C-alpha cells in the first residue's frame, strides 16, 4: 500500500485537514461508501476518519481478562491514568436465535442501550 502526503491543506473548523493520496482495497472503499450513504455522511472519507480515530484510541489502552473457576470473568481496561474494572458473569455466543429479537428497536424496547 502506498501512502503519499501532498502539501495542500484545507482548514475546516478548528482542525487543519491534509490532502493525502493512498491506495486501499476496493472492497473496503465500497463498504465505506455504502455505510457513509446509509448514515447520511458526506462520503467514504468520513468513515475512514472514524475508523482511524477508533484505531488510534484503542491502541492507547490495554485489556486484561482473568477467568475464574466460578465462571466469572474479571476484566481490566487500562487507559492512561484511568482503569475500568468489570466483573462479567458469562460470555457466550447465541446460536439459533431469531434476528427479529435483536433489532435496534426490539433491544431498546427491552431496556438495552447502545454504547
Residue, then its C-alpha position, 0 to 999 in steps of 0.5 A: x500500500x502506498x501512502x503519499x502526503x501532498x502539501x495542500x491543506x484545507x482548514x475546516x473548523x478548528x482542525x487543519x485537514x491534509x490532502x493525502x493520496x493512498x491506495x486501499x482495497x476496493x472492497x473496503x472503499x465500497x463498504x465505506x461508501x455504502x455505510x457513509x450513504x446509509x448514515x447520511x455522511x458526506x462520503x467514504x472519507x468520513x468513515x475512514x476518519x472514524x475508523x482511524x480515530x477508533x484505531x488510534x484510541x484503542x491502541x492507547x489502552x490495554x485489556x486484561x481478562x482473568x477467568x475464574x473457576x466460578x465462571x466469572x470473568x474479571x476484566x481490566x481496561x487500562x487507559x492512561x491514568x484511568x482503569x475500568x474494572x468489570x466483573x462479567x458473569x458469562x460470555x457466550x455466543x447465541x446460536x439459533x436465535x431469531x434476528x427479529x429479537x435483536x433489532x435496534x428497536x426490539x433491544x431498546x424496547x427491552x431496556x438495552x442501550x447502545x454504547 
